[in-house]
Amino acid sequence: MNFHEVRFPASLSFGSVGGPERRTDIVTLANGFEERNTPWAHSRRRYDAGLGMRSLDDIETLISFFEARRGQMYGFRWKDWSDFKSGRATVEPTFQDQVIAVADGDTVSFQLAKTYRSGSYDYKRPISKPVSGTVRIGVEQDEMQEAIDYNVDVATGIVTFASPPVETARIFAGFEFDVPVRFDADRIHTSVASFQAGDVPNVPVVEVRV
C-alpha cells in the first residue's frame, strides 16, 4: 500500500478549501423525466492546500512534504478542519457519539464510521484513519477501556474487542479522524515574488480509498 502514516501539517491545511464530491449519472428521458444513478457508494473529498500558505517558510515546508511523498506516489493523512470529529465540531468526542454496529454475539472486529443525517435519510461513512489517542468505545451505556477491553488499529479504523460483545448490544464510538489523501498533481509551481504580493500556489489534494 503506497501510504505514509504522516499528517500534512495541520497549520497549513487550516485555511484550505474543499469538501465532498459525488458522481451522479443523469439521463433525461424523452418525456422530460430523469433517471439518476451513481457508481460511487461513498463520497470523495477534494481540497486545495495552497490557500493555507501564509509565508515563505510555509512554502518550504510544503515542498519538503511534497518531495518526501514523491508527488502523487504516496498518500498521507489530512486534517479536514470542517469535519474531523465524530460529534459536534465544538465539543470533545464522547464514547456515545456514533453507533457503529449492533453486536451479533460472535464478531469481535468493527469498522469505525460516522453517520450523517438529514431528516429521515442518512449516509454512513467508513472512517479508516482515526487519530491516535482520541478513540473512545462503549457498549450500550458502559465505556470500555482501551488495551483491556479492545484495541484500535489507527491505520485501518478497525476496533477489535478482547471478547465478543453480547448479542444485540449497540457498539458506540467517539473519535477524531483524518482523511486519507494524495497530491493530485506531480508538480508545484511557486513564485517568491508573486507569493509575497499575495498569490498562493495551487496544491490540489484528493481523497484515496484505503
GUNU-959216 format. One line per 4 residues: number of its first residue (from 0); for each residue x, y, z of N, C-alpha, C. Coordinates in Angstrom, 2 decimals, always signed. Last residue first. Layout:
NUM = X Y Z X Y Z X Y Z  ... $
This chain:
209 = -8.65 +3.45 +0.92 -7.64 +2.62 +1.59 -8.32 +1.46 +2.29  -9.01 +5.80 -1.61 -9.60 +4.66 -0.93 -8.49 +3.82 -0.32  -8.22 +9.30 -1.17 -7.96 +7.99 -1.77 -8.67 +6.91 -0.96  -8.92 +12.74 -1.97 -9.06 +11.57 -1.09 -8.79 +10.28 -1.88 $
205 = -6.55 +15.10 -3.18 -7.76 +14.31 -3.38 -7.76 +13.09 -2.47  -5.38 +18.39 -3.65 -5.28 +17.18 -2.86 -6.60 +16.43 -3.01  -3.53 +20.93 -5.35 -4.71 +20.07 -5.25 -4.42 +18.78 -4.49  -2.32 +23.79 -4.97 -1.86 +22.50 -4.46 -3.08 +21.60 -4.28 $
201 = -1.18 +26.65 -6.38 -2.30 +25.72 -6.47 -1.80 +24.33 -6.08  +0.27 +29.22 -4.28 +0.34 +28.14 -5.27 -0.94 +27.32 -5.28  -0.87 +32.63 -4.10 -0.53 +31.37 -3.45 -0.49 +30.28 -4.51  -0.19 +36.18 -3.92 -0.60 +34.98 -4.64 -0.18 +33.73 -3.87 $
197 = +0.87 +38.35 -2.55 -0.44 +37.86 -2.16 -0.92 +36.63 -2.89  +3.42 +39.06 -2.97 +2.42 +40.04 -3.36 +1.01 +39.57 -3.06  +4.80 +36.85 -2.32 +4.90 +37.98 -1.41 +3.88 +39.06 -1.74  +4.17 +35.38 -4.61 +3.64 +34.96 -3.32 +3.69 +36.10 -2.32 $
193 = +5.55 +36.68 -6.61 +4.09 +36.76 -6.64 +3.51 +36.34 -5.30  +8.22 +36.09 -5.76 +7.76 +37.47 -5.95 +6.24 +37.56 -5.88  +8.30 +33.28 -5.70 +8.58 +34.07 -4.50 +8.01 +35.48 -4.63  +6.17 +31.00 -6.88 +6.88 +32.21 -7.31 +7.06 +33.08 -6.08 $
189 = +5.68 +27.57 -7.69 +5.75 +28.66 -6.72 +6.53 +29.82 -7.32  +3.96 +24.75 -8.59 +4.55 +25.98 -9.12 +4.52 +27.05 -8.02  +4.44 +21.36 -8.42 +4.00 +22.52 -7.64 +4.72 +23.74 -8.19  +3.38 +18.24 -9.84 +4.20 +19.45 -9.87 +3.58 +20.53 -8.98 $
185 = +1.64 +16.22 -10.02 +3.04 +15.86 -9.84 +3.96 +17.07 -9.93  -1.45 +16.26 -8.23 -0.59 +16.77 -9.30 +0.84 +16.37 -8.99  -2.81 +15.70 -5.98 -3.49 +15.43 -7.25 -2.73 +16.06 -8.41  -1.52 +13.95 -3.17 -1.47 +15.12 -4.04 -2.10 +14.76 -5.38 $
181 = -3.95 +12.07 -1.31 -2.68 +12.18 -2.02 -2.68 +13.52 -2.75  -5.44 +10.95 +1.83 -5.40 +11.71 +0.58 -4.06 +11.50 -0.11  -7.64 +10.12 +4.36 -6.51 +9.62 +3.56 -6.52 +10.28 +2.18  -8.39 +12.37 +6.94 -8.82 +11.88 +5.63 -7.59 +11.33 +4.90 $
177 = -8.63 +11.66 +10.49 -8.03 +12.31 +9.32 -8.64 +11.70 +8.06  -10.57 +12.16 +13.51 -10.09 +11.38 +12.37 -9.48 +12.27 +11.30  -11.57 +11.47 +16.88 -11.16 +12.42 +15.85 -10.57 +11.60 +14.71  -14.43 +9.79 +18.36 -13.05 +9.86 +17.87 -12.83 +11.15 +17.07 $
173 = -16.52 +7.27 +19.74 -16.23 +8.68 +19.58 -14.77 +8.82 +19.21  -18.97 +4.69 +19.49 -17.60 +5.18 +19.33 -17.58 +6.70 +19.23  -20.84 +1.74 +20.51 -20.68 +3.17 +20.30 -19.21 +3.53 +20.12  -22.88 -0.88 +19.79 -21.47 -0.52 +19.99 -21.30 +0.94 +19.58 $
169 = -25.61 -2.46 +21.35 -25.13 -1.41 +20.47 -23.69 -1.04 +20.83  -26.31 -5.92 +21.50 -25.77 -4.73 +22.17 -25.28 -3.72 +21.14  -27.03 -8.24 +20.21 -27.97 -7.09 +20.13 -27.47 -5.84 +20.86  -24.91 -10.29 +22.19 -25.79 -10.14 +21.04 -26.80 -9.02 +21.25 $
165 = -22.05 -8.82 +23.77 -23.25 -9.65 +23.81 -24.18 -9.30 +22.64  -18.85 -8.72 +22.08 -19.93 -8.08 +22.85 -21.20 -8.92 +22.76  -16.27 -11.15 +22.24 -17.43 -10.61 +21.51 -18.41 -9.91 +22.43  -13.20 -9.87 +23.65 -14.21 -10.92 +23.56 -15.45 -10.33 +22.90 $
161 = -11.60 -7.76 +22.99 -10.95 -8.93 +23.57 -11.89 -10.12 +23.56  -12.37 -6.20 +19.80 -12.64 -6.47 +21.21 -11.90 -7.71 +21.68  -11.06 -3.91 +17.60 -11.12 -5.33 +17.91 -11.28 -5.53 +19.41  -11.77 -1.62 +15.09 -11.76 -1.84 +16.54 -11.94 -3.33 +16.80 $
157 = -10.18 -0.10 +12.41 -10.87 -1.30 +12.88 -10.66 -1.47 +14.39  -8.75 +1.87 +11.13 -10.00 +2.24 +11.78 -10.80 +1.05 +12.28  -6.24 +1.53 +10.02 -7.40 +0.99 +9.29 -8.73 +1.43 +9.88  -4.39 +2.69 +11.63 -4.09 +2.68 +10.20 -5.27 +2.20 +9.37 $
153 = -5.11 +2.28 +14.22 -5.28 +3.65 +13.71 -4.93 +3.75 +12.23  -6.88 -0.17 +15.56 -5.82 -0.02 +14.56 -6.01 +1.35 +13.91  -7.54 -0.61 +18.97 -7.93 +0.04 +17.72 -6.71 +0.18 +16.83  -8.79 -3.02 +21.30 -7.67 -2.32 +20.68 -8.16 -1.71 +19.38 $
149 = -10.53 -3.58 +24.45 -10.44 -3.50 +22.99 -9.13 -2.87 +22.58  -10.23 -3.89 +27.16 -11.44 -4.41 +26.53 -11.34 -4.45 +25.02  -7.49 -3.03 +27.29 -8.04 -4.04 +28.19 -9.24 -4.71 +27.54  -6.93 -1.22 +25.35 -5.85 -2.15 +25.71 -6.29 -3.19 +26.73 $
145 = -9.46 +0.97 +26.60 -8.53 +0.57 +25.54 -7.39 -0.25 +26.12  -12.41 +0.12 +28.16 -11.05 +0.57 +28.39 -10.13 +0.05 +27.28  -15.77 +1.34 +27.48 -14.75 +0.32 +27.56 -13.37 +0.94 +27.74  -18.67 +2.59 +29.06 -17.46 +2.87 +28.30 -16.42 +1.80 +28.55 $
141 = -22.02 +1.55 +28.83 -20.73 +1.40 +29.51 -19.57 +1.73 +28.60  -24.46 +1.46 +27.61 -24.18 +2.63 +28.46 -22.81 +2.60 +29.12  -23.38 -0.22 +24.78 -24.57 +0.31 +25.43 -24.17 +1.49 +26.32  -20.07 +0.05 +24.95 -21.08 -0.96 +24.65 -22.31 -0.61 +25.48 $
137 = -17.69 +2.35 +23.52 -18.64 +1.93 +24.54 -19.55 +0.82 +24.03  -14.56 +3.98 +23.05 -15.50 +2.94 +22.65 -16.41 +2.59 +23.83  -12.67 +6.55 +21.62 -13.36 +6.08 +22.82 -14.47 +5.12 +22.38  -9.69 +7.83 +20.29 -10.80 +6.89 +20.12 -11.34 +6.44 +21.48 $
133 = -7.44 +9.36 +20.53 -8.73 +10.06 +20.61 -9.92 +9.10 +20.59  -5.06 +8.05 +20.14 -5.31 +8.62 +21.45 -6.65 +9.30 +21.61  -4.70 +8.78 +16.70 -4.25 +8.01 +17.86 -4.53 +8.76 +19.16  -7.47 +9.34 +14.71 -6.29 +9.94 +15.31 -5.94 +9.18 +16.59 $
129 = -8.47 +7.05 +12.10 -8.69 +7.76 +13.36 -7.37 +8.30 +13.90  -8.96 +6.33 +9.19 -7.76 +6.96 +9.74 -8.08 +7.75 +11.02  -11.33 +5.33 +8.27 -10.17 +4.44 +8.24 -8.92 +5.03 +8.88  -14.68 +5.20 +8.54 -13.55 +6.01 +8.99 -12.33 +5.10 +9.13 $
125 = -17.43 +5.16 +6.30 -16.38 +4.42 +7.00 -15.22 +5.37 +7.36  -20.47 +6.78 +6.71 -19.13 +6.92 +6.13 -18.11 +6.11 +6.91  -23.74 +6.56 +5.95 -22.74 +6.04 +6.89 -21.39 +6.00 +6.21  -26.36 +8.81 +5.72 -25.25 +8.20 +4.99 -24.20 +7.81 +6.01 $
121 = -29.98 +9.17 +5.79 -28.64 +9.22 +6.37 -27.63 +8.55 +5.44  -33.23 +10.62 +6.28 -32.21 +10.00 +5.44 -30.84 +10.11 +6.11  -35.13 +12.12 +7.50 -35.23 +10.67 +7.70 -34.19 +9.91 +6.89  -33.04 +14.87 +8.06 -34.41 +14.37 +8.05 -34.44 +12.88 +8.33 $
117 = -29.95 +13.76 +7.69 -30.76 +14.92 +7.29 -32.19 +14.43 +7.13  -26.84 +12.63 +9.01 -28.30 +12.55 +8.92 -28.90 +13.87 +8.48  -24.06 +10.60 +8.79 -24.55 +11.94 +8.50 -26.06 +11.84 +8.28  -22.02 +8.67 +10.85 -23.28 +8.75 +10.14 -23.72 +10.20 +10.01 $
113 = -18.89 +7.16 +10.70 -19.62 +8.37 +11.08 -20.86 +8.46 +10.21  -17.07 +4.36 +12.02 -17.90 +5.00 +11.00 -18.54 +6.24 +11.58  -14.81 +1.62 +12.39 -15.30 +2.92 +12.82 -16.07 +3.57 +11.69  -15.68 -1.79 +12.13 -15.12 -0.62 +11.46 -15.69 +0.66 +12.07 $
109 = -14.87 -4.41 +14.39 -15.85 -3.49 +13.83 -15.14 -2.27 +13.25  -14.53 -7.71 +15.62 -13.91 -6.57 +14.94 -14.97 -5.73 +14.24  -15.92 -9.84 +16.64 -15.11 -9.07 +17.59 -14.51 -7.82 +16.96  -18.97 -11.67 +16.39 -17.99 -10.77 +15.77 -17.23 -9.97 +16.83 $
105 = -20.87 -12.92 +18.08 -19.70 -13.65 +17.58 -18.59 -12.73 +17.08  -22.96 -11.29 +18.80 -22.53 -12.30 +19.76 -21.30 -13.08 +19.34  -23.51 -9.22 +17.18 -24.21 -10.47 +16.88 -23.81 -11.60 +17.82  -24.02 -5.71 +17.91 -23.29 -6.97 +18.08 -24.16 -8.18 +17.73 $
101 = -24.22 -3.16 +15.67 -25.01 -3.91 +16.66 -24.40 -5.30 +16.73  -22.15 -0.22 +15.18 -22.61 -1.58 +14.88 -23.54 -2.07 +15.97  -21.74 +2.43 +15.79 -21.00 +1.88 +14.64 -21.46 +0.48 +14.27  -23.19 +5.28 +16.76 -23.44 +3.84 +16.81 -22.76 +3.23 +15.58 $
97 = -21.34 +7.99 +18.14 -21.80 +7.27 +16.97 -22.10 +5.81 +17.31  -20.93 +9.09 +20.78 -21.17 +9.94 +19.60 -21.84 +9.19 +18.45  -20.29 +7.95 +23.20 -21.63 +7.72 +22.68 -21.96 +8.56 +21.44  -17.84 +8.75 +24.10 -17.95 +7.38 +23.61 -19.33 +7.07 +23.04 $
93 = -17.19 +12.01 +22.66 -17.58 +11.14 +23.77 -17.82 +9.74 +23.21  -14.98 +14.63 +21.59 -15.68 +13.37 +21.34 -16.02 +12.64 +22.63  -15.66 +18.02 +22.61 -14.76 +16.87 +22.56 -15.56 +15.59 +22.30  -17.28 +20.43 +20.44 -17.14 +19.68 +21.70 -16.20 +18.51 +21.51 $
89 = -17.60 +21.59 +17.98 -17.25 +22.47 +19.09 -17.07 +21.75 +20.42  -18.47 +19.76 +16.12 -17.11 +20.29 +15.98 -16.65 +21.07 +17.20  -20.18 +16.87 +17.36 -20.17 +18.28 +17.01 -18.74 +18.83 +17.03  -18.55 +13.78 +16.60 -19.72 +14.53 +17.02 -19.65 +15.97 +16.56 $
85 = -16.20 +12.92 +15.51 -17.36 +12.03 +15.42 -18.65 +12.73 +15.80  -14.34 +15.36 +13.59 -14.77 +14.74 +14.84 -16.01 +13.88 +14.61  -13.77 +16.80 +11.34 -12.73 +15.90 +11.83 -13.08 +15.24 +13.16  -14.54 +19.04 +9.29 -15.17 +17.76 +9.58 -14.10 +16.78 +10.04 $
81 = -13.12 +21.29 +8.75 -14.58 +21.45 +8.78 -15.29 +20.16 +9.19  -10.50 +20.55 +8.61 -10.91 +21.35 +9.75 -12.42 +21.54 +9.84  -9.19 +17.66 +7.92 -10.25 +18.49 +7.35 -10.85 +19.29 +8.50  -5.97 +16.69 +7.77 -6.98 +17.15 +8.73 -7.94 +18.09 +8.03 $
77 = -4.72 +13.86 +6.16 -5.11 +15.26 +6.00 -6.16 +15.60 +7.04  -2.07 +11.54 +5.52 -3.22 +11.99 +6.30 -3.46 +13.49 +6.12  -1.20 +10.24 +2.25 -0.89 +10.75 +3.57 -2.18 +11.18 +4.26  +0.27 +8.31 -0.48 -0.80 +9.00 +0.22 -0.35 +9.45 +1.60 $
73 = +2.77 +8.63 -2.93 +2.38 +8.14 -1.61 +1.27 +8.99 -1.01  +2.84 +9.82 -5.56 +3.16 +8.41 -5.33 +2.60 +7.88 -4.01  +2.59 +12.42 -6.32 +1.35 +11.65 -6.17 +1.58 +10.21 -5.72  +5.56 +13.28 -4.80 +4.43 +13.80 -5.56 +3.18 +13.00 -5.28 $
69 = +6.99 +11.92 -2.80 +7.26 +11.66 -4.22 +6.09 +12.12 -5.10  +6.81 +12.70 -0.24 +5.71 +11.84 -0.72 +5.93 +11.43 -2.17  +8.96 +14.39 -0.08 +9.01 +13.16 +0.71 +7.91 +12.19 +0.31  +8.04 +16.51 -1.68 +9.16 +15.69 -2.14 +9.23 +14.36 -1.39 $
65 = +5.99 +17.52 -0.01 +5.70 +17.05 -1.36 +6.79 +16.12 -1.87  +7.44 +18.37 +2.22 +6.41 +17.34 +2.37 +6.10 +16.70 +1.02  +9.05 +20.34 +1.07 +9.67 +19.20 +1.74 +8.68 +18.04 +1.87  +7.07 +22.11 +0.18 +7.95 +21.47 -0.80 +8.61 +20.23 -0.19 $
61 = +5.94 +22.93 +2.65 +5.14 +22.25 +1.63 +6.02 +21.48 +0.66  +8.09 +24.25 +3.83 +7.53 +23.07 +4.48 +6.72 +22.24 +3.49  +8.34 +26.37 +2.01 +9.46 +25.44 +2.19 +8.97 +24.14 +2.83  +5.90 +27.64 +2.40 +6.21 +27.09 +1.09 +7.34 +26.06 +1.20 $
57 = +6.21 +28.51 +5.04 +5.16 +27.54 +4.71 +5.44 +26.86 +3.38  +8.23 +30.36 +4.68 +8.52 +29.17 +5.48 +7.48 +28.09 +5.22  +6.86 +32.32 +3.32 +7.86 +31.54 +2.58 +8.28 +30.30 +3.35  +3.37 +32.11 +4.33 +4.72 +32.67 +4.37 +5.64 +31.81 +3.52 $
53 = +0.94 +30.86 +4.04 +0.95 +32.23 +4.53 +2.33 +32.88 +4.52  -1.26 +28.50 +2.66 +0.12 +29.02 +2.68 +0.10 +30.49 +3.08  -3.78 +27.60 +2.27 -3.31 +27.64 +3.64 -1.90 +28.20 +3.78  -4.23 +27.44 -0.40 -4.83 +28.58 +0.29 -4.43 +28.66 +1.75 $
49 = -3.12 +25.02 -1.20 -2.40 +26.27 -1.46 -2.94 +27.44 -0.68  -4.69 +22.82 -0.92 -3.81 +23.16 +0.20 -3.13 +24.50 +0.02  -7.80 +22.18 -1.69 -6.70 +22.97 -2.25 -5.85 +23.45 -1.09  -9.44 +18.96 -1.87 -9.02 +20.17 -1.17 -7.97 +20.90 -2.00 $
45 = -12.08 +16.56 -1.96 -11.00 +17.27 -2.63 -10.71 +18.56 -1.87  -13.43 +13.36 -1.16 -13.16 +14.75 -0.83 -11.98 +15.28 -1.62  -16.15 +11.36 -2.14 -14.70 +11.57 -2.15 -14.45 +13.05 -1.93  -18.74 +9.13 -0.92 -18.25 +10.39 -1.47 -16.72 +10.42 -1.43 $
41 = -19.56 +5.77 -1.85 -19.11 +6.76 -0.87 -18.61 +8.01 -1.59  -20.41 +4.36 -4.00 -21.12 +4.12 -2.75 -20.77 +5.19 -1.72  -20.72 +5.43 -7.31 -19.97 +5.57 -6.06 -20.85 +5.28 -4.86  -22.27 +5.51 -9.51 -21.38 +4.35 -9.40 -20.60 +4.36 -8.08 $
37 = -25.69 +6.44 -9.41 -24.32 +6.76 -9.03 -23.48 +5.50 -8.95  -28.41 +7.79 -11.36 -27.70 +6.68 -10.72 -26.29 +7.14 -10.37  -31.52 +8.90 -12.45 -30.26 +9.25 -11.83 -29.67 +8.03 -11.11  -33.56 +9.92 -15.05 -33.09 +8.75 -14.31 -31.70 +9.08 -13.77 $
33 = -36.17 +12.34 -15.44 -34.76 +11.96 -15.34 -34.61 +10.62 -14.65  -38.64 +13.44 -17.86 -38.23 +12.90 -16.57 -36.76 +12.49 -16.61  -39.10 +14.05 -20.51 -38.63 +15.10 -19.64 -38.25 +14.64 -18.24  -39.67 +12.03 -22.22 -40.82 +12.70 -21.61 -40.42 +13.79 -20.62 $
29 = -37.19 +11.04 -22.89 -37.93 +11.78 -23.91 -39.11 +12.55 -23.32  -34.97 +11.60 -20.05 -35.80 +10.79 -20.93 -36.60 +11.67 -21.89  -31.71 +12.21 -19.20 -33.01 +12.85 -19.39 -33.80 +12.07 -20.43  -29.63 +10.82 -16.87 -30.17 +10.61 -18.21 -31.54 +11.26 -18.28 $
25 = -26.77 +11.20 -14.97 -28.13 +11.67 -15.18 -28.52 +11.48 -16.64  -24.71 +9.97 -12.50 -25.02 +9.85 -13.93 -26.50 +10.19 -14.13  -22.72 +11.51 -10.13 -24.08 +11.12 -10.46 -24.26 +11.10 -11.97  -20.46 +11.50 -7.63 -20.57 +11.31 -9.07 -21.97 +10.76 -9.36 $
21 = -19.57 +14.00 -5.19 -20.27 +12.79 -5.59 -20.23 +12.68 -7.11  -17.31 +15.35 -2.77 -17.89 +15.33 -4.10 -18.55 +13.99 -4.34  -16.66 +17.36 +0.17 -17.04 +16.11 -0.51 -17.55 +16.34 -1.92  -14.04 +19.90 +0.13 -15.16 +19.19 +0.71 -15.52 +17.98 -0.12 $
17 = -12.29 +23.08 +0.34 -12.57 +21.76 -0.19 -13.74 +21.13 +0.51  -9.47 +25.16 +1.21 -10.87 +24.99 +0.82 -11.07 +23.59 +0.26  -7.44 +26.06 +4.07 -7.64 +25.48 +2.75 -9.14 +25.39 +2.45  -7.34 +26.80 +6.68 -7.48 +27.87 +5.70 -7.64 +27.36 +4.29 $
13 = -5.17 +24.31 +7.61 -6.13 +25.29 +8.12 -6.17 +26.48 +7.16  -3.04 +23.08 +6.48 -4.36 +22.70 +5.97 -5.44 +23.64 +6.49  -1.01 +24.19 +7.99 -1.10 +24.56 +6.57 -2.43 +24.15 +5.97  -1.29 +23.12 +10.47 -1.27 +24.58 +10.39 -1.39 +25.06 +8.95 $
9 = -0.99 +20.43 +10.00 -2.34 +20.94 +10.25 -2.40 +22.46 +10.15  +0.96 +18.99 +7.53 +0.96 +19.95 +8.64 -0.39 +20.62 +8.82  -0.31 +15.76 +6.89 +0.05 +17.04 +6.31 -0.03 +18.08 +7.42  +0.76 +13.02 +8.86 -0.26 +14.03 +8.58 +0.36 +15.26 +7.92 $
5 = +1.55 +9.70 +7.95 +2.01 +11.01 +8.42 +0.99 +12.04 +8.00  +1.87 +6.98 +6.92 +1.06 +7.36 +8.08 +1.61 +8.63 +8.72  +1.78 +6.76 +3.46 +2.61 +7.13 +4.60 +1.72 +7.58 +5.75  +1.13 +4.28 +1.08 +0.57 +5.26 +2.01 +1.54 +5.48 +3.16 $
1 = +0.71 +2.10 -1.00 +1.51 +3.32 -1.09 +0.93 +4.42 -0.23  +0.84 -1.19 +0.00 +0.00 +0.00 +0.00 +0.88 +1.24 +0.00 $
